[in-house]
Amino acid sequence: MILALETSTRRASLAVYDEAAQEVLWEEAFETDRSHNSIIFEPVETALQQFEDRITKIAVGLGPGVYGGIRVGIAVANGLGLARDWETVGVSSLEAFSEEEDYLVVGDARRKTFFFAEVIAGTLSGEPKLLSAEDLETRLADYEGSVVSAEESVVERFSRVQLAFPEATRIARRATQEGAFPEKKKALEPHYLRAPYITTPKTASSH
């Protein structure tokens, strides 16, 4: 069985998925405007109490999305995988927004840009692109399928966009694909839209 976590947006979710039966046995969702660091442990404990003896794998959404939420989800996945010797895998959160095979995900990338990601046949097609508001409007006008975002401000700004959130149940299903779990374990890392913004401290001027 797979324990799946998705924490990249304000609506987080967890699920326990039976690979053999292709069935969701348990799921829980919660919302917070901040990081999920204090809230996530209660549903994780609930899942472990009910299914720990049958869970052998853990899957987690890698984002992109809310930095703090993603880091918390990955930390939980890395910690449980190491402590219980479970197989671990990261899945793009962008592939977990819809049951449809083809759709677009858009969002606010800050610094006056928006991201634009295309999912084709359930799989992210290339890296998300950073666009201006004007360029994104042009892209959306040419697209005939569903367009989703987890941000209400984006939904309000672009008429084509519908509010949606990635879900742990979809993360689990994506993780069941052949070859999804690596043979060699490695620590999971978040999917960034751009490299982390890091500044170096100013040196004191000499007199």
C-alpha positions in Angstrom: 0.0 0.0 0.0 1.0 3.6 -0.6 0.8 6.5 1.8 0.4 9.6 -0.3 0.9 13.3 0.8 0.1 16.4 -1.2 0.9 19.7 0.6 1.9 22.2 -2.2 -1.2 24.4 -1.8 -3.3 25.7 1.0 -5.5 22.6 0.7 -3.4 19.7 1.8 -4.5 16.0 1.7 -3.3 12.5 2.6 -4.4 9.2 1.3 -3.8 5.5 1.7 -4.0 3.6 -1.6 -4.2 -0.1 -2.2 -2.2 -0.8 -5.4 -3.5 -4.4 -5.8 -7.2 -3.4 -5.6 -6.6 0.1 -7.2 -8.7 1.5 -4.4 -8.4 4.4 -2.0 -8.9 3.0 1.5 -8.6 6.3 3.5 -8.2 10.0 2.8 -8.3 13.2 4.6 -7.9 16.9 3.6 -7.3 20.1 5.6 -6.7 23.8 4.8 -4.4 26.4 6.2 -3.3 29.8 5.0 0.2 29.1 6.4 2.5 26.1 6.2 1.1 22.8 7.2 3.9 22.0 9.7 1.7 21.7 12.8 -1.5 20.3 11.3 -0.1 17.5 9.1 1.0 15.2 12.0 -2.4 14.4 13.3 -3.7 12.9 10.0 -0.4 11.2 9.4 -0.7 9.6 12.9 -4.3 8.5 12.0 -3.1 6.8 8.8 -0.3 5.1 10.6 -2.5 3.8 13.4 -4.9 2.2 10.8 -2.5 1.0 8.1 1.1 1.1 9.2 1.5 -2.7 9.1 0.4 -2.7 5.4 2.1 0.4 4.1 5.3 -0.3 2.1 5.6 2.9 0.0 5.2 6.6 0.4 4.6 9.2 -2.4 4.6 12.9 -2.0 3.8 15.9 -4.3 7.0 17.9 -5.0 5.3 21.1 -6.0 5.7 23.7 -7.4 3.6 25.6 -4.9 3.8 27.0 -1.4 7.4 26.7 -0.3 6.7 25.9 3.4 4.0 23.4 2.6 6.1 21.5 0.1 9.1 21.3 2.4 6.9 20.0 5.3 5.4 17.2 3.0 8.8 16.2 1.7 10.4 16.2 5.2 7.6 13.9 6.4 8.0 11.6 3.4 11.8 11.5 3.8 11.6 10.9 7.5 9.0 8.1 7.3 10.8 6.4 4.4 14.1 6.4 6.3 12.7 5.3 9.6 10.5 2.5 8.3 12.5 1.5 5.3 9.7 2.4 2.9 10.2 3.0 -0.8 9.7 6.7 -1.5 8.9 8.6 -4.7 8.2 12.2 -5.6 5.5 13.2 -8.1 4.9 16.6 -9.7 2.0 18.2 -8.0 1.0 19.6 -11.4 0.0 16.1 -12.5 -2.5 15.7 -9.6 -4.9 18.6 -10.3 -7.4 16.8 -12.5 -8.9 13.5 -13.5 -8.6 14.7 -17.1 -5.7 13.5 -19.1 -5.0 16.9 -20.7 -5.1 20.3 -19.0 -3.2 23.4 -18.1 -2.1 24.6 -14.7 -1.3 28.3 -14.1 -0.3 30.3 -11.1 1.3 33.4 -9.8 5.1 33.0 -9.9 5.6 36.5 -8.3 8.0 39.1 -9.6 5.3 40.1 -12.1 5.2 36.7 -13.8 2.9 33.7 -14.0 3.7 30.1 -14.6 2.1 28.0 -17.3 2.4 24.2 -17.3 0.8 21.7 -19.7 -0.2 18.2 -18.7 -0.6 15.8 -21.6 -1.8 12.2 -21.1 -1.5 12.8 -17.4 2.2 13.7 -17.5 3.8 17.1 -17.2 5.1 18.2 -20.6 8.5 19.9 -20.1 9.2 22.5 -17.4 6.6 25.1 -16.4 7.1 28.4 -18.4 7.3 31.8 -16.8 5.2 34.4 -18.7 3.9 37.9 -18.3 0.2 38.5 -17.7 -0.2 39.5 -21.4 1.6 36.5 -22.7 -0.4 34.2 -20.5 -3.6 35.7 -21.8 -2.5 34.9 -25.3 -1.7 31.3 -24.4 -5.0 30.8 -22.7 -6.9 32.2 -25.6 -5.4 29.6 -27.9 -6.1 26.6 -25.6 -9.4 24.7 -25.8 -9.1 22.4 -22.8 -9.4 22.9 -19.1 -7.3 25.5 -17.3 -6.9 25.3 -13.5 -5.2 27.1 -10.7 -5.0 26.7 -6.9 -4.9 30.5 -6.4 -8.1 32.5 -6.2 -6.4 35.7 -7.3 -5.4 34.0 -10.5 -8.9 32.6 -11.1 -10.3 36.1 -10.6 -7.8 37.7 -13.0 -8.1 35.2 -15.9 -11.6 34.3 -16.9 -10.6 30.9 -18.5 -9.2 29.6 -15.2 -11.1 27.4 -12.7 -10.2 26.8 -9.1 -8.8 23.3 -8.4 -6.3 21.7 -6.1 -3.9 18.7 -6.4 -5.0 15.7 -4.4 -3.1 12.9 -2.6 -5.3 10.3 -4.2 -4.0 11.3 -7.6 -0.4 11.5 -6.3 -0.9 7.8 -5.3 -2.2 6.7 -8.6 0.6 8.5 -10.5 3.1 6.7 -8.2 1.7 3.3 -9.2 3.1 3.7 -12.8 5.8 1.2 -13.8 9.2 2.4 -12.7 8.0 5.3 -10.6 9.7 4.1 -7.5 13.5 4.2 -7.9 15.6 1.1 -7.2 18.1 3.2 -5.2 16.8 5.4 -2.4 17.5 9.1 -2.5 16.3 12.1 -0.6 13.4 14.0 -2.3 13.8 17.6 -3.3 11.1 20.2 -4.2 10.3 21.2 -7.7 11.1 24.9 -8.0 9.8 27.3 -10.6 13.1 29.2 -10.4 16.2 28.8 -8.3 15.8 29.9 -4.7 16.4 33.6 -4.2 19.5 33.9 -2.0 21.2 37.1 -1.0 24.7 37.4 0.5 25.2 39.7 3.5 26.8 43.0 2.9 30.3 43.3 4.1 31.1 46.1 6.5 32.8 49.0 4.7 36.3 49.8 5.9 37.3 53.3 7.0 
